[in-house]
Amino acid sequence: MADATTVDAITATWRLESARLVGALVRMTRDVELAEDLAQDALVAALESWPTSGVPANPAAWLMTTAKRRAVDTFRRADTLRRKTEELDHAAAEEVNAMPDLDAQLDHIEDDVLRLVFLCCHPALTPESRAALTLRLVGGLTTVEIARGFLVPDATMGQRISRAKRTLAEAGVQLELPTGTERTQRLDDVMAVVYLVFTEGYVATAGVEWTRPDLAMEAVRLARLLADLAPDEPEVHGLQALLELQASRLHARTDADGNAVLLDDQDRSRWDQLLIRRGVAALRRAEALAARGAPVSRYFLQAAIAHEHARAAAPEQTDWPRIAALYDVLREAAPGPVVEVNRAVAHGRAFGPAAGMAVLDAVPLDALGTSPLIPGVRGDLLSRAGAHAAAADQFDEAARRTRNEAERVVLQGRASRSRSAQ
């Protein structure tokens, strides 16, 4: 049986490298489903081999080599060894162990993960399938985790992912970056999916972990690549800025015991200053493009809001009126119930709980389904207004709704403290 250290090494390697591994294998085999199967086979081989042979010096290269060997075996059984072996040999000659550098030409980026994201966002797929497939192939989430995030049965999500792979196969889609008009059309979809991957890493929809930093930082890396791919698009820089600024808080979102820590209670000295500087630089690039007439929207505005939080050395120094004003603009640019709920928070902090409640009361109770967000925010506003008994009830309701254990603990704690304050 593998010891805990080896298992941890295998898990960490898989989380860091699975997307690159699948991306490279798709490029070599031109088959999404086969590529994922080969990657999974390599993982199983690591679980069988590493406990006795030890963790290799280059775990990622070991997984890639093992997967390639399995690919050759697969093609041999299919009686297409010569043709496919030539393709694999050609692809292997182009492989490098380190992360590929960006090519000087914007239409050619040597990054298999980014190619994989564009592949997952192919227009042949529905928006739901694009997101699910990206979370599966790029994010490394299990079908069960993705199903929970989309509030559908596991079997339904499994069928959706399988159908998406089959659609790509039948369409003969290749692992190539689109160019010209096609790239522009698909860029919005890619940004939406990258943001979705980050959100899943920043606040896990289910499970015991409050955050998945590896997933969040992979989304940050993808956002940086997108910014290099489309340097004249302010929203791409806005997305990068937003993710960099929010990711700067990841270390402070949990305490030494792994418990969730809310924004007002975070030790801001633990915020990553390098990520903040990168985020501000990306925001400035977006602002410069906007000043020349380029349109901005949701990501730029959310990044501006995140910047206001990053500027505040302490919670009481936060410029909530400025944040409320930004949310008012965001409401016009990208209306939706999540924006309205966050706008209620901002107005409640800027102008008092009653102002926040007025915004929240305009949001239909079922606007977010069974999400804990609305009762959680209502509980916070009631608590700030001194209505502690009613606040406790709302926190209890939010705790019942969440599928994240860490969030449930936080909400139950807030309910308990509200009752004690009566």
C-alpha positions as CSV (number, residue, x, y, z in Angstrom):
1,M,0.0,0.0,0.0
2,A,1.3,3.5,-0.9
3,D,2.5,5.7,1.9
4,A,0.9,9.0,2.5
5,T,3.9,11.0,1.1
6,T,3.8,9.1,-2.2
7,V,0.0,9.5,-2.6
8,D,0.4,13.2,-1.9
9,A,3.1,13.4,-4.6
10,I,0.9,11.6,-7.1
11,T,-2.1,13.7,-6.3
12,A,-0.1,17.0,-6.5
13,T,1.5,15.9,-9.8
14,W,-1.8,15.0,-11.3
15,R,-3.5,18.3,-10.3
16,L,-0.6,20.3,-11.7
17,E,0.0,18.4,-14.9
18,S,-3.2,16.6,-15.9
19,A,-4.4,19.4,-18.2
20,R,-1.0,19.7,-19.9
21,L,-0.9,15.9,-20.3
22,V,-4.3,15.7,-21.8
23,G,-3.6,18.6,-24.1
24,A,-0.4,17.1,-25.4
25,L,-2.1,13.8,-25.9
26,V,-5.0,15.3,-27.8
27,R,-2.5,17.0,-30.1
28,M,-0.7,13.7,-30.7
29,T,-3.7,11.4,-31.0
30,R,-6.3,13.8,-32.4
31,D,-8.8,12.1,-30.1
32,V,-10.1,13.8,-27.0
33,E,-11.6,10.7,-25.4
34,L,-8.6,8.5,-26.1
35,A,-6.3,11.2,-24.8
36,E,-8.2,11.3,-21.5
37,D,-8.1,7.5,-21.2
38,L,-4.4,7.5,-21.9
39,A,-3.8,10.1,-19.2
40,Q,-5.9,8.1,-16.7
41,D,-4.0,5.0,-17.6
42,A,-0.7,6.8,-16.8
43,L,-2.1,7.9,-13.5
44,V,-3.1,4.3,-12.6
45,A,0.4,3.2,-13.6
46,A,1.9,5.8,-11.2
47,L,-0.3,4.6,-8.4
48,E,1.0,1.1,-9.0
49,S,4.7,1.9,-9.6
50,W,5.8,4.9,-7.6
51,P,5.1,3.3,-4.1
52,T,7.8,0.7,-4.8
53,S,10.1,2.5,-7.3
54,G,9.9,5.9,-5.7
55,V,8.7,9.3,-7.1
56,P,10.7,10.0,-10.3
57,A,12.9,13.0,-10.6
58,N,10.5,14.4,-13.3
59,P,7.0,13.2,-12.5
60,A,5.4,15.0,-15.4
61,A,7.8,13.5,-17.9
62,W,7.2,10.1,-16.4
63,L,3.5,10.4,-16.9
64,M,3.9,11.7,-20.5
65,T,6.3,8.9,-21.4
66,T,3.9,6.3,-19.9
67,A,0.9,7.7,-21.7
68,K,2.8,7.7,-25.0
69,R,3.7,4.1,-24.6
70,R,0.1,3.2,-23.9
71,A,-0.8,5.2,-27.1
72,V,1.5,3.1,-29.1
73,D,0.0,-0.1,-27.6
74,T,-3.5,1.1,-28.4
75,F,-2.6,1.9,-32.1
76,R,-0.8,-1.5,-32.4
77,R,-4.0,-3.2,-31.3
78,A,-5.9,-1.2,-33.9
79,D,-3.5,-2.3,-36.6
80,T,-2.5,1.3,-37.4
81,L,0.9,1.2,-35.8
82,R,3.0,2.5,-38.6
83,R,0.9,5.6,-39.4
84,K,0.2,6.5,-35.8
85,T,3.8,5.8,-34.6
86,E,5.1,8.2,-37.2
87,E,2.7,10.8,-35.9
88,L,3.7,10.2,-32.3
89,D,7.4,10.3,-33.2
90,H,6.9,13.6,-35.0
91,A,5.0,15.0,-32.0
92,A,7.5,13.7,-29.5
93,A,10.3,15.5,-31.4
94,E,8.5,18.8,-30.7
95,E,7.9,18.0,-27.0
96,V,9.8,19.9,-24.3
97,N,9.7,19.2,-20.6
98,A,9.5,22.8,-19.5
99,M,6.5,25.1,-20.0
100,P,6.7,26.3,-23.6
101,D,7.6,29.9,-24.2
102,L,5.1,32.2,-26.0
103,D,5.9,32.6,-29.7
104,A,6.5,36.1,-31.0
105,Q,3.7,35.6,-33.4
106,L,0.3,36.1,-31.8
107,D,-1.4,33.5,-33.9
108,H,0.9,30.7,-32.7
109,I,1.1,30.0,-29.0
110,E,2.9,26.8,-28.0
111,D,0.7,25.9,-25.0
112,D,-1.3,22.7,-25.1
113,V,-3.5,23.8,-22.2
114,L,-4.6,27.0,-23.9
115,R,-5.3,25.0,-27.1
116,L,-7.3,22.6,-25.0
117,V,-9.4,25.4,-23.6
118,F,-10.2,26.7,-27.1
119,L,-11.0,23.1,-28.2
120,C,-13.4,22.7,-25.2
121,C,-15.1,26.0,-26.2
122,H,-15.7,25.0,-29.8
123,P,-18.9,26.4,-31.2
124,A,-20.2,22.9,-32.0
125,L,-20.8,22.5,-28.3
126,T,-23.5,24.1,-26.1
127,P,-22.3,26.6,-23.5
128,E,-23.1,24.1,-20.7
129,S,-21.0,21.4,-22.5
130,R,-18.1,23.8,-23.0
131,A,-17.9,24.6,-19.3
132,A,-18.3,21.0,-18.2
133,L,-15.7,19.7,-20.6
134,T,-13.2,22.4,-19.6
135,L,-13.7,21.7,-16.0
136,R,-13.2,18.0,-16.7
137,L,-10.2,18.2,-19.1
138,V,-8.5,21.4,-18.0
139,G,-9.7,21.7,-14.3
140,G,-9.3,18.0,-13.6
141,L,-12.6,17.9,-11.7
142,T,-14.4,14.6,-11.5
143,T,-17.8,14.1,-13.2
144,V,-19.4,14.0,-9.7
145,E,-17.8,17.4,-8.7
146,I,-19.0,19.0,-12.0
147,A,-22.5,17.5,-11.6
148,R,-22.8,19.1,-8.2
149,G,-21.7,22.4,-9.6
150,F,-24.3,22.3,-12.3
151,L,-27.0,20.9,-10.0
152,V,-27.7,17.9,-12.2
153,P,-27.5,14.1,-11.5
154,D,-24.1,12.5,-11.9
155,A,-25.3,10.3,-14.8
156,T,-26.7,13.3,-16.6
157,M,-23.3,15.1,-16.4
158,G,-21.5,12.0,-17.5
159,Q,-23.6,11.8,-20.6
160,R,-23.2,15.5,-21.3
161,I,-19.4,15.2,-21.2
162,S,-19.4,12.0,-23.3
163,R,-21.7,13.6,-25.8
164,A,-19.4,16.7,-26.0
165,K,-16.4,14.5,-26.7
166,R,-18.3,12.6,-29.3
167,T,-19.4,15.8,-31.0
168,L,-15.9,17.0,-31.2
169,A,-14.8,13.7,-32.7
170,E,-17.6,13.7,-35.3
171,A,-16.8,17.2,-36.3
172,G,-13.2,16.3,-36.8
173,V,-12.0,19.2,-34.6
174,Q,-8.3,19.6,-34.3
175,L,-6.2,20.9,-31.3
176,E,-5.3,24.2,-33.0
177,L,-5.7,27.8,-31.9
178,P,-8.3,29.6,-34.2
179,T,-7.2,32.7,-36.0
180,G,-8.8,35.9,-37.2
181,T,-12.5,36.3,-36.9
182,E,-13.1,32.9,-35.5
183,R,-10.7,33.6,-32.6
184,T,-12.5,36.8,-31.8
185,Q,-15.9,35.1,-31.8
186,R,-14.7,32.4,-29.5
187,L,-12.7,34.6,-27.2
188,D,-15.8,35.6,-25.1
189,D,-16.6,31.9,-24.5
190,V,-13.0,31.1,-23.6
191,M,-12.9,34.0,-21.1
192,A,-16.2,32.9,-19.5
193,V,-14.9,29.3,-19.1
194,V,-11.5,30.5,-17.7
195,Y,-13.4,32.6,-15.2
196,L,-15.6,29.6,-14.3
197,V,-12.6,27.5,-13.6
198,F,-11.1,30.2,-11.4
199,T,-14.4,30.6,-9.5
200,E,-14.4,26.8,-8.8
201,G,-10.9,27.1,-7.4
202,Y,-11.6,30.3,-5.4
203,V,-14.8,28.9,-3.8
204,A,-15.3,25.2,-4.4
205,T,-19.0,24.4,-5.0
206,A,-18.9,21.2,-3.0
207,G,-16.7,19.0,-0.9
208,V,-14.7,19.7,2.2
209,E,-12.2,22.2,0.8
210,W,-13.0,25.9,0.9
211,T,-10.7,26.6,-2.0
212,R,-8.7,24.8,-4.6
213,P,-5.6,27.0,-5.1
214,D,-4.1,24.9,-7.8
215,L,-7.2,25.2,-10.0
216,A,-7.5,28.9,-9.3
217,M,-3.8,29.5,-10.3
218,E,-4.2,27.5,-13.4
219,A,-7.0,29.8,-14.4
220,V,-4.7,32.8,-13.7
221,R,-2.0,31.3,-15.9
222,L,-4.6,30.8,-18.7
223,A,-5.7,34.4,-18.3
224,R,-2.1,35.6,-18.7
225,L,-1.8,33.6,-21.9
226,L,-5.0,35.1,-23.2
227,A,-3.7,38.6,-22.5
228,D,-0.7,37.8,-24.7
229,L,-2.8,36.3,-27.3
230,A,-5.2,39.3,-27.6
231,P,-3.2,42.3,-26.4
232,D,-5.6,44.8,-27.9
233,E,-8.7,43.5,-26.1
234,P,-9.2,45.4,-22.8
235,E,-11.6,42.8,-21.4
236,V,-8.9,40.1,-21.7
237,H,-6.6,42.3,-19.6
238,G,-9.6,43.0,-17.3
239,L,-10.0,39.3,-16.8
240,Q,-6.3,38.8,-16.0
241,A,-6.5,41.8,-13.6
242,L,-9.6,40.3,-11.9
243,L,-8.1,36.9,-11.4
244,E,-4.7,38.2,-10.3
245,L,-6.3,40.5,-7.7
246,Q,-8.7,37.9,-6.3
247,A,-6.0,35.2,-6.3
248,S,-3.8,37.4,-4.1
249,R,-6.2,36.6,-1.2
250,L,-6.0,32.8,-1.6
251,H,-3.5,32.2,1.2
252,A,-5.5,34.4,3.6
253,R,-8.8,32.7,2.9
254,T,-8.0,29.8,5.3
255,D,-6.3,29.8,8.7
256,A,-3.6,27.5,9.9
257,D,-6.1,24.7,10.5
258,G,-7.7,25.0,7.1
259,N,-10.8,26.8,8.3
260,A,-12.5,29.3,6.0
261,V,-11.8,33.0,6.7
262,L,-14.1,35.7,5.4
263,L,-12.8,38.9,3.8
264,D,-13.3,41.2,6.8
265,D,-11.4,38.7,9.1
266,Q,-8.4,38.0,6.8
267,D,-4.9,38.9,7.7
268,R,-4.1,41.2,4.9
269,S,-0.4,40.9,5.4
270,R,-0.8,37.5,3.9
271,W,-2.2,38.9,0.6
272,D,0.2,38.2,-2.2
273,Q,1.7,41.5,-3.2
274,L,3.3,40.2,-6.4
275,L,-0.1,39.1,-7.6
276,I,-1.6,42.5,-6.6
277,R,1.1,44.3,-8.6
278,R,0.4,42.0,-11.6
279,G,-3.3,42.6,-11.3
280,V,-2.9,46.4,-11.1
281,A,-0.6,46.4,-14.2
282,A,-3.1,44.4,-16.2
283,L,-5.9,46.8,-15.0
284,R,-3.8,49.8,-16.2
285,R,-3.3,48.1,-19.6
286,A,-7.1,47.7,-19.9
287,E,-7.7,51.3,-18.8
288,A,-5.2,52.5,-21.5
289,L,-7.0,50.6,-24.2
290,A,-10.4,51.9,-22.9
291,A,-9.1,55.5,-23.0
292,R,-8.5,54.9,-26.8
293,G,-12.1,53.9,-27.3
294,A,-12.0,50.2,-26.8
295,P,-15.1,48.9,-25.0
296,V,-15.0,47.4,-21.6
297,S,-17.5,45.4,-19.7
298,R,-17.9,42.9,-16.8
299,Y,-14.3,41.7,-16.3
300,F,-12.9,45.2,-16.3
301,L,-15.5,46.5,-13.9
302,Q,-15.1,43.5,-11.5
303,A,-11.3,44.0,-11.6
304,A,-11.8,47.7,-10.7
305,I,-13.9,46.5,-7.7
306,A,-11.3,43.9,-6.7
307,H,-8.7,46.7,-6.9
308,E,-10.6,48.8,-4.4
309,H,-10.4,45.9,-1.9
310,A,-6.7,45.4,-2.6
311,R,-6.0,49.1,-1.9
312,A,-7.6,48.9,1.6
313,A,-5.0,48.1,4.2
314,A,-7.8,47.3,6.7
315,P,-11.5,46.5,6.2
316,E,-12.6,49.9,7.6
317,Q,-10.5,51.7,5.0
318,T,-12.5,50.1,2.1
319,D,-14.1,52.7,-0.2
320,W,-17.6,51.1,-0.2
321,P,-19.3,54.1,-1.9
322,R,-16.9,53.7,-4.8
323,I,-17.5,49.9,-4.9
324,A,-21.3,50.5,-4.9
325,A,-21.0,53.0,-7.8
326,L,-19.0,50.4,-9.7
327,Y,-21.6,47.8,-9.1
328,D,-24.2,50.2,-10.4
329,V,-22.3,50.4,-13.6
330,L,-21.8,46.7,-13.7
331,R,-25.5,46.2,-13.4
332,E,-26.0,48.1,-16.6
333,A,-23.1,46.3,-18.5
334,A,-23.8,42.8,-17.3
335,P,-27.2,42.5,-15.5
336,G,-28.0,39.4,-13.5
337,P,-29.0,38.1,-10.1
338,V,-25.4,37.5,-8.8
339,V,-24.5,41.1,-9.7
340,E,-27.6,42.3,-7.9
341,V,-26.8,40.3,-4.7
342,N,-23.3,41.6,-4.7
343,R,-24.6,45.1,-5.3
344,A,-26.8,44.7,-2.3
345,V,-23.7,43.9,-0.2
346,A,-22.0,47.0,-1.5
347,H,-24.9,49.3,-0.9
348,G,-25.4,47.9,2.5
349,R,-21.8,48.6,3.5
350,A,-21.8,52.1,1.8
351,F,-25.2,53.4,2.8
352,G,-26.5,51.2,5.6
353,P,-28.3,47.8,5.9
354,A,-31.7,49.2,4.8
355,A,-30.2,50.4,1.5
356,G,-28.7,47.0,0.9
357,M,-31.9,45.3,1.8
358,A,-33.8,47.4,-0.7
359,V,-31.6,46.1,-3.5
360,L,-31.8,42.5,-2.3
361,D,-35.6,42.6,-1.9
362,A,-35.8,43.3,-5.6
363,V,-34.1,40.0,-6.4
364,P,-36.6,37.1,-6.9
365,L,-36.2,34.5,-4.1
366,D,-35.7,31.7,-6.6
367,A,-33.3,33.7,-8.9
368,L,-30.4,31.6,-7.9
369,G,-32.2,28.3,-7.3
370,T,-30.9,26.6,-4.2
371,S,-27.7,28.7,-3.9
372,P,-26.9,29.8,-0.4
373,L,-25.9,33.3,-1.6
374,I,-29.2,35.2,-1.2
375,P,-30.0,33.9,2.4
376,G,-26.4,34.4,3.4
377,V,-26.3,38.0,2.2
378,R,-29.8,38.6,3.8
379,G,-28.5,37.2,7.1
380,D,-25.5,39.6,6.9
381,L,-27.7,42.6,6.3
382,L,-30.1,41.7,9.1
383,S,-27.2,41.1,11.5
384,R,-25.8,44.6,10.7
385,A,-29.2,46.0,11.3
386,G,-29.4,44.4,14.7
387,A,-32.1,41.9,13.7
388,H,-30.1,39.0,15.1
389,A,-32.9,36.4,15.4
390,A,-34.0,36.9,11.8
391,A,-30.3,36.9,10.8
392,A,-29.7,33.5,12.5
393,D,-32.6,32.0,10.6
394,Q,-31.2,33.2,7.3
395,F,-27.7,31.9,8.1
396,D,-29.3,28.5,9.0
397,E,-31.1,28.5,5.6
398,A,-27.9,29.3,3.8
399,A,-26.1,26.5,5.7
400,R,-28.7,24.0,4.6
401,R,-28.3,25.0,1.0
402,T,-24.5,24.9,0.6
403,R,-22.8,21.8,-0.6
404,N,-19.4,23.0,0.7
405,E,-18.5,21.8,4.2
406,A,-16.2,24.7,5.0
407,E,-18.8,27.2,4.0
408,R,-21.4,25.3,6.0
409,V,-19.2,25.6,9.1
410,V,-18.8,29.4,8.5
411,L,-22.6,29.9,8.1
412,Q,-23.5,27.8,11.1
413,G,-21.0,29.8,13.2
414,R,-22.6,33.0,12.1
415,A,-26.0,31.7,13.0
416,S,-24.8,30.7,16.4
417,R,-23.1,34.1,17.0
418,S,-26.3,35.9,15.9
419,R,-28.4,34.0,18.4
420,S,-25.9,34.8,21.1
421,A,-26.2,38.5,20.3
422,Q,-29.9,38.6,20.9
